[in-house]
Amino acid sequence: MTLDFGPDANIKQNSRIMIWAAIVLGIIFLVNAILATYLLRKASIQDHSDQLSNLTVILAEHTAQTIFSANTALDSIVEVVKIAKIDNESAYKNFASQKNQFNLLQEKTRANSILDVSTFVGKDGTVLNFSRSFPAPEINLADRDYFKYLRTNNDLSTYYSVPVRNKGNGKWVFYLARRINGTNDQFLGVVLVGVSVEVFSSLYQRIGGSIGEGSAITLYRKDKTLLTRWPFVDELIGKVNPNSIIDQSLNNASKNNGVIFTDAPGFARNNTEPVMRMISYRAVEGYPFIVGAVMPDSIYLENWHINAGGVLIATCLSLLTLSFGSIFLLKSYRRSAENQYRARHDILTGLPNRSLFSDRLDHALLSSKRNHLNLAILFIDFDNMKTINDAYSHAAGDFILEQTAKRMQSCLRESDTLARIGGDEFIAMLPGISNAMDAVGVAEKIQRSLALPLSFEDHPIIVNVSIGIALYPDHGLNQIDLINSADHAMYRAKTSGGSTIKIYGR
């Protein structure tokens, strides 16, 4: 039997397919958003990593050029001493204390903007001459690291000092110092030039300000003594950085250009909350210095946050559009499908109506003709429906029609079709039926099923039906002839007293 109660099963199935398609599409949107966000984050980190690495390259080159310039000035002063062929302490002291040497020191200092001071220092650490004034004030530098080292080590290379506050003007300065030897390499004194850390910190401030808040740029001596930094922290200048972050970055130079990520406490961040930072340190080629740059995640992820927010908003809008569109489409589809269903089915019983039954009968007749099979039509009419409506109300009549439709359906095969074509008129199509007696058997089964009382509001109601039977091809070769034949047989059953079964022509 063909079951046709309620909306067609295909409507529900197609609705489920549409819902799942919307869900899958929504998942694709979410996965795409997650992937896009991840790629944007990765790209943002990579871009800033390259930026930071390039920045330390530039800073290292700037440092090298600055120190080269200071070394050149120092070399020129040392060369003057060499030309004088000084071979003892007395001669050196006399040479270095002259007004001509003051003019030399002043000229070298003024000619090179990075120099803060140039100085001749005696064997005992006394300043013999320097570029700020003549004669030199009483200043002794015997306690400075460069003097201690050069006095005890016959090293003619440049010594780079820790930064100190200049005794002349109070600025932070680090010195490039060279040992002066006499005959037999005896120590005569020191020549030095001072480089103010402002040469670097002013540049670092301009660069750091363009990077953003939380960034930092630093310059260390090779032993990790801080020479200067931005933001400037006065109490840290000259201190040794004990952290291993610098070494980690330098050791990682072959990977990621020395850029590392850490939230470990930094040299200037010991008492603050951990912050994830991008860090790059680079050794200055040819000189014992290290430059470094630090960028917090608030900077290198800033664009990502903006872009990720855009992706999130776009995804939410897409999901909302998809949701509303799917709901609208689903409602439209269901409304259209239900309207189409109602146009082809009886509203009360859910059975096919005359139009759908006619289509199915056409197909069944074509199949029967092609396969040389019989087909039976059962025309079913209620004998006492008017009596039921009058006695119990039309609501009772509708109830009876619904329940009897279900009972008749249960008497048919899956391949059969039962339709309601009028108020209390039903018609059944039995394709592939063997003979008239088989059709009669189905009709009797229907009558027995309907003979059982139905209860409406505690009232037992018994239904009687008259059934007319017509067979293809004996009683008609088309649906009009077959239905008319079955209808005539049904009227014969009614005129015979009702509640009977008649075959057309018998």
For each residue, the residues with C-beta under 8 A, 3 or more apart:
1: 409 410 411 412 413 414 415 416 417 418
2: 352 360 414 415 416 417 418
3: 409
4: 8 345 350 351 352 356
5: 349 350 351 406
6: 350
7: 11 12 334 337 338 341
8: 4 11 12 337 341
9: 12 13
10: 13 14 337
11: 7 8 14 15 333 334 337 338 341
12: 7 8 9 15 16
13: 9 10 16 17
14: 10 11 17 18 333 337
15: 11 12 18 19 330 333 334
16: 12 13 19 20
17: 13 14 20 21
18: 14 15 21 22 326 329 330 333
19: 15 16 22 23 326 330
20: 16 17 23 24
21: 17 18 24 25
22: 18 19 25 26 322 323 326
23: 19 20 26 27
24: 20 21 27 28
25: 21 22 28 29 322
26: 22 23 29 30 319 322 323
27: 23 24 30 31
28: 24 25 31 32
29: 25 26 32 33 315 318 319 322
30: 26 27 33 34 315 319
31: 27 28 34 35
32: 28 29 35 36 315
33: 29 30 36 37 311 312 314 315
34: 30 31 37 38
35: 31 32 38 39
36: 32 33 39 40 311
37: 33 34 40 41 304 308 311 312
38: 34 35 41 42
39: 35 36 42 43
40: 36 37 43 44 304 307 308 311
41: 37 38 44 45 301 304 308
42: 38 39 45 46
43: 39 40 46 47
44: 40 41 47 48 300 301 303 304 307
45: 41 42 48 49 278 300 301 304
46: 42 43 49 50
47: 43 44 50 51
48: 44 45 51 52 278 295 299 300
49: 45 46 52 53 256 257 259 278 280 300
50: 46 47 53 54 257
51: 47 48 54 55
52: 48 49 55 56 259 278 279 280 293 295
53: 49 50 56 57 256 257 258 259 280
54: 50 51 57 58
55: 51 52 58 59 207 217 280 293
56: 52 53 59 60 258 280 281 282 291 292 293
57: 53 54 60 61 282
58: 54 55 61 62
59: 55 56 62 63 207 217 219 282 291 293
60: 56 57 63 64 282 283 284 285 291
61: 57 58 64 65
62: 58 59 65 66 203
63: 59 60 66 67 200 219 284 287 289 291
64: 60 61 67 68 284 285 286 287
65: 61 62 68 69
66: 62 63 69 70 114 195 199 200
67: 63 64 70 71 160 176 195 284 287 289
68: 64 65 71 72
69: 65 66 72 73 112 114
70: 66 67 73 74 112 114 115 176 193 195
71: 67 68 74 75 158 176
72: 68 69 75 76 112
73: 69 70 76 77 108 109 111 112 115 118 193
74: 70 71 77 78 158 176 178 191 192 193
75: 71 72 78 79
76: 72 73 79 80 108
77: 73 74 80 81 104 105 108 118 191 193
78: 74 75 81 82 178 180 191
79: 75 76 82 83
80: 76 77 83 84 101 104
81: 77 78 84 86 92 95 96 180 191
82: 78 79 85
83: 79 80
84: 80 81 95
85: 82
86: 81 91 92 95 180 182 188
87: 91 182 183
88: 91 92 182 183 186 188
89: 92 93 122 123 182 186 188 189
90: 93 94
91: 86 87 88 94 95 182
92: 81 86 88 89 95 96 122 123 180 182 188 189
93: 89 90 96 97 122 123 128 189
94: 90 91 97 98
95: 81 84 86 91 92 98 101
96: 81 92 93 101 120 122 128 129 189
97: 93 94 101 120 128 129 135
98: 94 95 101 102 129
99: 102 103 134
100: 103 104
101: 80 95 96 97 98 104 105 120 129
102: 98 99 105 106 129 130 131 134 135
103: 99 100 106 107
104: 77 80 100 101 107 108
105: 77 101 102 108 109 118 119 120 129 130 131
106: 102 103 109 110 118 131
107: 103 104 110 111
108: 73 76 77 104 105 111 112 115 118 131 193
109: 73 105 106 112 115 116 117 118 131 193
110: 106 107 131
111: 73 107 108
112: 69 70 72 73 108 109 115
113:
114: 66 69 70 195 196 199
115: 70 73 108 109 112 118 193 194 195
116: 109 166 169 171 173 194 195 196
117: 109 130 131 132 166 168 173 193 194
118: 73 77 105 106 108 109 115 130 131 191 192 193 194
119: 105 127 129 130 131 141 191 192 193 194
120: 96 97 101 105 127 128 129 130 189 190 191
121: 125 126 127 128 141 147 189 190 191 192
122: 89 92 93 96 125 126 127 128 189
123: 89 92 93 151 187 188 189
124: 140 142
125: 121 122 140 141 142 143 144 147
126: 121 122 138 139 140 141
127: 119 120 121 122 130 136 137 138 139 140 141
128: 93 96 97 120 121 122 136 189
129: 96 97 98 101 102 105 119 120 134 135 136
130: 102 105 117 118 119 120 127 133 136 139 168
131: 102 105 106 108 109 110 117 118 119
132: 117 168
133: 130 136 137
134: 99 102 129
135: 97 102 129
136: 127 128 129 130 133 139
137: 127 133 168
138: 126 127
139: 126 127 130 136 167 168
140: 124 125 126 127 143
141: 119 121 125 126 127 144 147 190
142: 124 125 147 148
143: 125 140 147 148
144: 125 141 147 148 161 164 175
145: 148 149 161 162
146: 149 150 159 160 161 175 177 190 192
147: 121 125 141 142 143 144 150 151 177 190
148: 142 143 144 145 151 152
149: 145 146 152 153 155 159
150: 146 147 153 155 159 177 178 179 187 190
151: 123 147 148 187 190
152: 148 149
153: 149 150 179
154: 179 181 185 187
155: 149 150 159 179
156: 178 179 181
157: 178
158: 71 74 176 177 178
159: 146 149 150 155 176 177 178 179
160: 67 146 174 175 176 221 287 288 289
161: 144 145 146 164 174 175 176 177
162: 145 174 221 225 227 238
163: 172 173 174 197 225 226 227 228 237 238
164: 144 161 172 173 174 175 238
165: 170 171 172 173
166: 116 117 169 170 171 172 173 194
167: 139
168: 117 130 132 137 139
169: 116 166
170: 165 166
171: 116 165 166 196 197 198
172: 163 164 165 166 196 197 198 228 237 238
173: 116 117 163 164 165 166 194 195 196 197
174: 160 161 162 163 164 194 195 197 221 227
175: 144 146 160 161 164 192 193 194 195
176: 67 70 71 74 158 159 160 161 192 193 194 195
177: 146 147 150 158 159 161 190 191 192
178: 74 78 150 156 157 158 159 190 191 192
179: 150 153 154 155 156 159 187 190
180: 78 81 86 92 187 188 189 190 191
181: 154 156 185 186 187 188
182: 86 87 88 89 91 92 185 186 187 188
183: 87 88 186
184:
185: 154 181 182
186: 88 89 181 182 183
187: 123 150 151 154 179 180 181 182
188: 86 88 89 92 123 180 181 182
189: 89 92 93 96 120 121 122 123 128 180
190: 120 121 141 146 147 150 151 177 178 179 180
191: 74 77 78 81 118 119 120 121 177 178 180
192: 74 118 119 121 146 175 176 177 178
193: 70 73 74 77 108 109 115 117 118 119 175 176
194: 115 116 117 118 119 166 173 174 175 176
195: 66 67 70 114 115 116 173 174 175 176 199
196: 114 116 171 172 173 199
197: 163 171 172 173 174 200 201 219 227 228 237
198: 171 172 201 202 228
199: 66 114 195 196 202 203
200: 63 66 197 203 204 219 227 228
201: 197 198 204 205 228 229 230 232
202: 198 199 205 206
203: 62 199 200 206 207
204: 200 201 207 208 217 218 219 228 229 230
205: 201 202 208 209 230 232
206: 202 203 209 210
207: 55 59 203 204 210 211 217 230
208: 204 205 211 215 216 217 230 231
209: 205 206
210: 206 207
211: 207 208 215 293 295 299
212: 215 295 298 299 302
213: 298 299
214: 275 295 296 298 299
215: 208 211 212 293 294 295 296 299
216: 208 229 230 231 268 292 293 294
217: 55 59 204 207 208 229 230 291 292 293 294
218: 204 226 228 229 230 291 292 293 294
219: 59 63 197 200 204 226 227 228 229 289 290 291 292
220: 224 225 226 227 241 246 289 290 291 292
221: 160 162 174 224 225 227 288 289 290
222: 283 288 289 290
223: 240 288
224: 220 221 240 241 242 246 290
225: 162 163 220 221 238 239 240 241
226: 163 218 219 220 229 236 237 238 239 240 241 267
227: 162 163 174 197 200 219 220 221 237 289
228: 163 172 197 198 200 201 204 218 219 232 237
229: 201 204 216 217 218 219 226 232 233 236 237 268
230: 201 204 205 207 208 216 217 218
231: 208 216
232: 201 205 228 229 237
233: 229 236 237 268
234: 237
235: 239
236: 226 229 233 239 267 268
237: 163 172 197 226 227 228 229 232 233 234
238: 162 163 164 172 225 226
239: 225 226 235 236
240: 223 224 225 226
241: 220 224 225 226 246 267
242: 224 267
243: 246 264 265 266 267
244: 247 248
245: 248 249 260 262 264 266 279 281
246: 220 224 241 243 249 250 281 290 292
247: 244 250 251
248: 244 245 251 252 260 262
249: 245 246 252 253 258 259 260 279 280 281 292
250: 246 247 253 258 281 282 283 290
251: 247 248
252: 248 249 255 256 258 259 260
253: 249 250 257 258 282
254:
255: 252 258
256: 49 53 252 259 260
257: 49 50 53 253 280
258: 53 56 249 250 252 253 255 280 281 282
259: 49 52 53 249 252 256 278 279 280
260: 245 248 249 252 256 278 279 280
261: 276 277 278 279
262: 245 248 276 277 279
263: 274 275 276 277
264: 243 245 274
265: 243 269 270 272 274
266: 243 245 269 270 277 294
267: 226 236 241 242 243 270
268: 216 229 233 236
269: 265 266 272 275
270: 265 266 267
271:
272: 265 269 275
273:
274: 263 264 265
275: 214 263 269 272 296 297 298
276: 261 262 263 296 297
277: 261 262 263 266 294 295 296 297
278: 45 48 49 52 259 260 261 294 295 296 297 300
279: 52 245 249 259 260 261 262 292 293 294 295
280: 49 52 53 55 56 249 257 258 259 260 292 293
281: 56 245 246 249 250 258 290 291 292
282: 56 57 59 60 250 253 258 290 291 292
283: 60 222 250 289 290
284: 60 63 64 67 287 288 289 290 291
285: 60 64
286: 64
287: 63 64 67 160 284
288: 160 221 222 223 284
289: 63 67 160 219 220 221 222 227 283 284
290: 219 220 221 222 224 246 250 281 282 283 284
291: 56 59 60 63 217 218 219 220 281 282 284
292: 56 216 217 218 219 220 246 249 279 280 281 282
293: 52 55 56 59 211 215 216 217 218 279 280
294: 215 216 217 218 266 277 278 279
295: 48 52 211 212 214 215 277 278 279 299 300
296: 214 215 275 276 277 278 299 300
297: 275 276 277 278 300 301
298: 212 213 214 275 301 302
299: 48 211 212 213 214 215 295 296 302
300: 44 45 48 49 278 295 296 297
301: 41 44 45 297 298 304 305
302: 212 298 299 305 306
303: 44 306 307
304: 37 40 41 44 45 301 307 308
305: 301 302 308 309
306: 302 303 309 310
307: 40 44 303 304 310 311
308: 37 40 41 304 305 311 312
309: 305 306 312 313
310: 306 307 313 314
311: 33 36 37 40 307 308 314 315
312: 33 37 308 309 315 316
313: 309 310 316 317
314: 33 310 311 317 318
315: 29 30 32 33 311 312 318 319
316: 312 313 319 320
317: 313 314 320 321
318: 29 314 315 321 322
319: 26 29 30 315 316 322 323
320: 316 317 323 324
321: 317 318 324 325
322: 22 25 26 29 318 319 325 326
323: 22 26 319 320 326 327
324: 320 321 327 328
325: 321 322 328 329
326: 18 19 22 322 323 329 330
327: 323 324 330 331
328: 324 325 331 332
329: 18 325 326 332 333
330: 15 18 19 326 327 333 334
331: 327 328 334 335
332: 328 329 335 336
333: 11 14 15 18 329 330 336 337
334: 7 11 15 330 331 337 338
335: 331 332 338 339
336: 332 333 339 340
337: 7 8 10 11 14 333 334 340 341
338: 7 11 334 335 341 342
339: 335 336 342 343
340: 336 337 343 344
341: 7 8 11 337 338 344 345
342: 338 339 345 347
343: 339 340 355
344: 340 341 352 353 355 356
345: 4 341 342 350 351 352 353 356
346: 349 350 351 352 353 419 420
347: 342 350
348: 398 401 402 420
349: 5 346 401 402 405 420
350: 4 5 6 345 346 347 405
351: 4 5 345 346 405 409 418 419 420 426
352: 2 4 344 345 346 356 357 360 417 418 419 420
353: 344 345 346 356 357 419 420 421
354: 357 358 419 421
355: 343 344 358 359
356: 4 344 345 352 353 359 360 419
357: 352 353 354 360 361 417 419 421 427 429
358: 354 355 361 362 479
359: 355 356 362 363
360: 2 352 356 357 363 364 417 429
361: 357 358 364 365 377 417 429 479 482 483
362: 358 359 365 366 479
363: 359 360 366 367
364: 360 361 367 368 375 417 429 431
365: 361 362 368 369 375 472 477 478 479 482
366: 362 363 369 370
367: 363 364 370 371 373 431
368: 364 365 371 372 373 374 375 431 432 472 473
369: 365 366 372 473
370: 366 367
371: 367 368
372: 368 369
373: 367 368 431 432
374: 368 432 433 434 435 471 472 473
375: 364 365 368 429 430 431 432 433 471 472 482
376: 429 430 433 436 438 439 442 469 470 471 472
377: 361 427 428 429 430 469 470 471 472 482 483 485 486
378: 427 428 429 430 439 442 443 446 467 468 469 486
379: 425 426 427 467 468 469 470 483 486 487 489 490
380: 408 425 426 427 428 446 465 466 467 490
381: 424 425 426 465 466 467 490 494
382: 385 404 424 425 463 464 465
383: 464 465 466 494 498 499
384: 387 388 463 464
385: 382 388 389 397 400 401 423 424 463
386: 389 390
387: 384 390 391
388: 384 385 391 392 396 397 400 461 463
389: 385 386 392 393 394 396 397
390: 386 387
391: 387 388 396
392: 388 389 395 396 397 456 457 459 461
393: 389 396 397
394: 389 397 398
395: 392 398 399
396: 388 389 391 392 393 399 400 456 457 459 461
397: 385 388 389 392 393 394 400 401
398: 348 394 395 401 402
399: 395 396 402 403 454 456
400: 385 388 396 397 403 404 454 456 461 463
401: 348 349 385 397 398 404 405 420 424
402: 348 349 398 399 405 406
403: 399 400 406 407 454
404: 382 400 401 407 408 450 454 463
405: 349 350 351 401 402 408 409 418 420 426
406: 5 402 403 409 410
407: 403 404 410 411 446 449 450 452
408: 380 404 405 411 412 418 426 428 446 449 450
409: 1 3 351 405 406 412 418
410: 1 406 407 449
411: 1 407 408 442 445 446 449
412: 1 408 409 416 417 418 428 430 442
413: 1 416 430
414: 1 2
415: 1 2 431 432
416: 1 2 412 413 428 429 430 431
417: 1 2 352 357 360 361 364 412 428 429
418: 1 2 351 352 405 408 409 412 426 427 428
419: 346 351 352 353 354 356 357 426 427 428 429
420: 346 348 349 351 352 353 401 405 425 426
421: 353 354 357 425 426 427
422: 425
423: 385
424: 381 382 385 401
425: 379 380 381 382 420 421 422
426: 351 379 380 381 405 408 418 419 420 421
427: 357 377 378 379 380 418 419 421 483 486
428: 377 378 380 408 412 416 417 418 419 442 446
429: 357 360 361 364 375 376 377 378 416 417 419
430: 375 376 377 378 412 413 416 433 438 439 442
431: 364 367 368 373 375 415 416
432: 368 373 374 375 415
433: 374 375 376 430 438 439 442 471
434: 374 438
435: 374 438 439 471
436: 376 439 440 469 471 474 503
437: 440 441
438: 376 430 433 434 435 441 442
439: 376 378 430 433 435 436 442 443 469 471 503
440: 436 437 443 444 469 501 503
441: 437 438 444 445
442: 376 378 411 412 428 430 433 438 439 445 446
443: 378 439 440 446 447 467 469 501
444: 440 441 447 448 501
445: 411 441 442 448 449
446: 378 380 407 408 411 428 442 443 449 450 465 467
447: 443 444 450 451 465 467 499 501
448: 444 445 451 452
449: 407 408 410 411 445 446 452
450: 404 407 408 446 447 463 464 465
451: 447 448 462 463
452: 407 448 449
453: 460 461 462
454: 399 400 403 404 460 461 462 463
455: 458 459 460 461
456: 392 396 399 400 459 461
457: 392 396
458: 455
459: 392 396 455 456
460: 453 454 455
461: 388 392 396 400 453 454 455 456
462: 451 453 454
463: 382 384 385 388 400 404 450 451 454
464: 382 383 384 450 498 499
465: 380 381 382 383 446 447 450 499
466: 380 381 383 490 493 494 498 499 500 501 502
467: 378 379 380 381 443 446 447 490 493 500 501 502
468: 378 379 485 486 487 488 489 490 491 492 493 501 502 503 504
469: 376 377 378 379 436 439 440 443 486 489 501 502 503 504
470: 376 377 379 475 476 482 483 485 486 489 503 504
471: 374 375 376 377 433 435 436 439 474 475 503 504
472: 365 368 374 375 376 377 475 476 477 482
473: 368 369 374 476 477
474: 436 471 505
475: 470 471 472 481 482 485 486 504 505
476: 470 472 473 479 480 481 482 483 484 485
477: 365 472 473 481
478: 365 481 482
479: 358 361 362 365 476 482 483
480: 476 483 484
481: 475 476 477 478 484 485
482: 361 365 375 377 470 472 475 476 478 479 485 486
483: 361 377 379 427 470 476 479 480 486 487
484: 476 480 481 487 488
485: 377 468 470 475 476 481 482 488 489 504 505
486: 377 378 379 427 468 469 470 475 482 483 489 490 504
487: 379 468 483 484 490 491
488: 468 484 485 491 492 504
489: 379 468 469 470 485 486 492 493 502 503 504 505
490: 379 380 381 466 467 468 486 487 493 494 502
491: 468 487 488 494 495
492: 468 488 489 495 496 502
493: 466 467 468 489 490 496 498 500 501 502
494: 381 383 466 490 491 498
495: 491 492
496: 492 493 500 502
497: 500
498: 383 464 466 493 494
499: 383 447 464 465 466
500: 466 467 493 496 497
501: 440 443 444 447 466 467 468 469 493
502: 466 467 468 469 489 490 492 493 496 506
503: 436 439 440 468 469 470 471 489 506
504: 468 469 470 471 475 485 486 488 489
505: 474 475 485 489
506: 502 503
